[in-house]
Amino acid sequence: MAGSPFWVVPLMAAAGGGAPTEGLLKLDLGLMIWTWISFLLVLFLLGRYAYRPMLFLVQQREKRIQESLAKAEEARVRAEAAARERERMLAAAQEEARDVVDTARGAAEAQRLRILDEARQDAARVMKQAELEVARDRRHALSELAETVADLAVEAASRIVHEELDGDKHRQLVDRVIADLEQEGG
């Protein structure tokens, strides 16, 4: 039993062979004092060399966690601000795009109206020019018709009278007939 490990003693006592069990529940003042001294010494040593460093490590870890949480919160706030800024910029870009489209539509409408106005003016100019040409051609045709009628009338009159008019009399007669026709045709 003297060379047995300490955990074997209770097993041997339970089996009925070995150390008596009556001393296990008995209070021994010397053993109690040494137990308390050992306990306090271990408590002091743990407090001095284990508890304080562990407490320091726990505090450092807590501090790092608090800093990480603060940084995370700051990053979240920055991300939200960036998201709001992106939304604002997107809204501004959409508004600017709408303005550009509206401006382009307005310019296109103004261009369309200008082209229509120019086309109307061109059509009016062409119509006026055509009217002037028609009037000029009409006057020219009437003039030629008058000369032809005058020539025919002179020819008919000279055949009737059997008298040929000379060039000057002929021209005077033609001019008079043309003037008469113009006054009548007006």
C-alpha positions in Angstrom: 0.0 0.0 0.0 2.9 2.3 0.6 4.0 2.1 -3.0 0.4 2.2 -4.4 -0.8 5.3 -6.2 -3.1 7.6 -4.3 -6.2 6.7 -6.2 -5.9 3.0 -5.4 -6.4 3.5 -1.7 -10.1 4.3 -1.8 -10.6 1.4 -4.1 -8.9 -1.0 -1.8 -10.9 0.4 1.1 -14.1 -0.1 -0.7 -13.1 -3.7 -1.6 -12.5 -4.4 2.1 -8.8 -4.9 2.0 -6.5 -2.1 3.1 -6.7 1.1 5.1 -9.4 1.6 7.7 -12.3 4.0 6.6 -12.9 5.5 10.1 -10.3 8.3 9.7 -11.8 9.7 6.5 -14.6 11.6 8.3 -12.7 12.6 11.3 -11.6 16.3 11.6 -8.0 16.9 12.1 -7.1 20.5 13.1 -3.5 20.4 11.8 -4.6 18.9 8.5 -7.3 21.6 8.3 -4.8 24.4 8.9 -2.4 23.1 6.3 -5.3 22.7 3.8 -6.4 26.3 4.4 -2.8 27.5 4.1 -2.4 25.5 0.9 -5.7 26.8 -0.4 -4.9 30.4 0.3 -1.4 30.0 -1.1 -2.8 28.5 -4.3 -5.4 31.2 -4.4 -2.8 33.9 -3.9 -0.5 32.4 -6.6 -3.4 32.0 -9.0 -4.6 35.5 -8.3 -1.1 37.0 -8.7 0.2 34.9 -11.6 -2.9 33.5 -13.3 -6.0 35.5 -12.5 -4.5 39.0 -13.2 -3.0 38.0 -16.6 -6.2 36.2 -17.5 -8.2 39.2 -16.4 -5.9 41.4 -18.4 -6.3 39.2 -21.5 -10.0 39.2 -21.0 -10.1 43.0 -20.7 -7.9 43.3 -23.8 -10.2 41.0 -25.7 -13.2 42.9 -24.5 -11.6 46.1 -25.6 -10.8 44.6 -29.0 -14.3 43.4 -29.3 -15.7 46.9 -28.4 -13.3 48.5 -30.9 -14.4 46.0 -33.5 -18.0 46.7 -32.8 -17.4 50.5 -32.9 -15.5 50.1 -36.2 -18.3 47.9 -37.6 -20.9 50.5 -36.5 -18.8 53.2 -38.1 -18.4 51.1 -41.3 -22.2 50.5 -41.3 -22.9 54.3 -40.9 -20.4 55.0 -43.7 -22.0 52.3 -45.9 -25.4 53.8 -45.3 -24.2 57.3 -46.1 -22.5 56.0 -49.3 -25.7 54.2 -50.2 -27.8 57.4 -49.6 -25.2 59.3 -51.7 -25.4 56.8 -54.5 -29.2 57.0 -54.4 -29.0 60.8 -54.5 -26.6 60.7 -57.4 -28.7 58.1 -59.2 -31.8 60.3 -58.7 -29.9 63.4 -59.9 -28.6 61.4 -63.0 -32.1 60.2 -63.8 -33.4 63.8 -63.4 -30.6 65.1 -65.7 -31.4 62.3 -68.2 -35.1 63.3 -68.2 -34.1 67.0 -68.7 -31.8 66.0 -71.6 -34.6 63.9 -73.2 -37.1 66.8 -72.6 -34.7 69.3 -74.1 -34.1 67.0 -77.1 -37.8 66.6 -77.6 -38.3 70.3 -77.4 -35.5 70.9 -79.8 -36.9 68.2 -82.2 -40.4 69.8 -82.0 -38.9 73.3 -82.6 -36.9 71.8 -85.6 -40.1 70.1 -86.9 -42.1 73.3 -86.7 -39.3 75.3 -88.3 -39.1 72.8 -91.2 -42.8 72.9 -91.6 -42.8 76.7 -91.6 -39.9 76.7 -94.2 -41.9 74.2 -96.3 -45.0 76.4 -96.2 -42.9 79.4 -97.1 -41.3 77.5 -100.0 -44.7 76.3 -101.2 -46.1 79.8 -101.0 -43.1 81.2 -102.8 -43.4 78.5 -105.5 -47.1 79.2 -105.8 -46.6 82.9 -106.1 -43.8 82.3 -108.7 -46.1 79.9 -110.6 -48.9 82.5 -110.5 -46.5 85.2 -111.8 -45.3 82.9 -114.5 -48.9 82.0 -115.4 -49.8 85.7 -115.5 -46.7 86.5 -117.6 -47.4 83.6 -119.9 -51.0 84.7 -120.2 -50.0 88.2 -121.0 -47.5 86.9 -123.5 -50.1 84.5 -125.0 -52.6 87.3 -125.2 -50.1 89.6 -126.8 -49.2 86.9 -129.4 -52.9 86.2 -129.9 -53.6 89.9 -130.3 -50.8 90.2 -132.9 -52.0 87.0 -134.7 -55.6 88.3 -134.6 -54.4 91.7 -135.8 -52.4 90.1 -138.6 -55.3 88.0 -139.6 -57.7 91.0 -139.4 -55.3 93.1 -141.5 -54.9 90.3 -143.9 -58.7 89.8 -144.1 -59.3 93.6 -144.3 -56.6 94.0 -147.0 -58.2 91.2 -149.0 -61.5 92.8 -148.6 -60.3 96.2 -149.5 -57.8 94.9 -151.9 -55.5 97.4 -150.6 -52.2 96.5 -149.0 -51.2 98.5 -146.0 -47.6 99.6 -145.7 -45.4 98.7 -142.7 -46.0 101.8 -140.6 -49.8 101.8 -141.1 -49.8 98.1 -140.4 -47.9 98.6 -137.1 -50.2 101.5 -136.0 -53.2 99.4 -136.7 -51.8 96.4 -134.8 -50.9 98.6 -131.8 -54.3 100.1 -131.7 -56.0 96.7 -131.8 -53.8 95.4 -129.1 -54.5 98.4 -126.9 -58.3 97.9 -127.5 -58.0 94.2 -126.6 -56.1 94.9 -123.5 -58.7 97.4 -122.4 -61.5 94.9 -123.1 -59.7 91.9 -121.5 -58.4 94.0 -118.7 
